Amino acid sequence: MQISDIIGTIAAIAMVFGYLPQTVRTIRTRSTDDIAMGTFLMMGLGSAAFAIQGILTRNIPLFATNLLTTTMSAIIFGIKIYNDYFKKR
């Protein structure tokens, strides 16, 4: 295993476990008042772009990691949209 593979593995683990606590908390509490919509939108778009790059370069770890983070970001963003625009009506 090359040093770049080790660093990539550490980055993948950090990304997934960085999103996971916020995703679990948001699903459990449905609270999104303290979440910046722009942040999760941009982070989700960035993750989606990296997932596409993973497909195009046939880099399965890059694709898988960013598919997970895109999904978690989409869940949080979806709950945020629901809370901000539909629940308060």
N, C-alpha and C positions, 0 to 999 in steps of 0.2 A: 504494500500500500504506500503510495506516494504522499508526501506532505500535503499536497493540494487536496487529495482525497480525505485526509484526516481533518483538515480545516473545513472542507465542504460538509463533512459529516457533523462536525461540531456546529456549524452554521445551521444545518437542517434541523438538528435537535433543538437548538436555541430558538429558531423561528417557530416551530410547532409548539413547543412548551411556553413560548412567550405569548402566543395567542390563546392557548388553551384555558388558562385561569379566567380571562375576561369572558371568553365564550361561555364557559360553564356558569359563571356568575350571572351573566346576562340572561341565559336560558332559565336559570332557577328563579331569579328575582324579577325578571322582566323590566328591571330598572335601567334606563339609558340616559337619565338626566345629566350625568357627568361625562358622557361620551361625546367627543367632538365628531360630528358627522363627517366633516371634511377629511379628518384624519383617517377614519376607517374607509371612506370612499377611495382615497388616494392609495392607502396601503393595500386595499383589495385590488385596485387596478394594477398596481405594481406587481402583486403576486400573480395575477392573471397573465400579465405580460411575461413574467418569468416562466410560468407554466407553459405558455406558447413557445417560448424559446427552448424549453426543455424538449418539447415535441419536435420542433424543427431541427434541433441538434442531436436528437435521439439520446438525450441525457435523462434517463429515467429517474434518477434521484432528484434532479432539479425539478422535473415535472411533478413527481409525487409530492415532494415537500410543498411546492407552491400550489398544487391542487388542494391540499389540506388547508393551507393558510387562506387561500381564496374562499374556500367553503366556510371556514370559521368567520372570516371577515364579512361574507355575505349574510350569514346568520345574524351577526351583530347589527349590521347595517339594516337588514330587513326589520328587525325588532325596533331599531331606532326610528325608522320611517313610520312604522305602525304607531309607535308611541307618540311621535311628534305631530303626525298629520291626521291620523284616523281616531286614535283613542281619546284625544282631547276635544273632539267635536261634540 
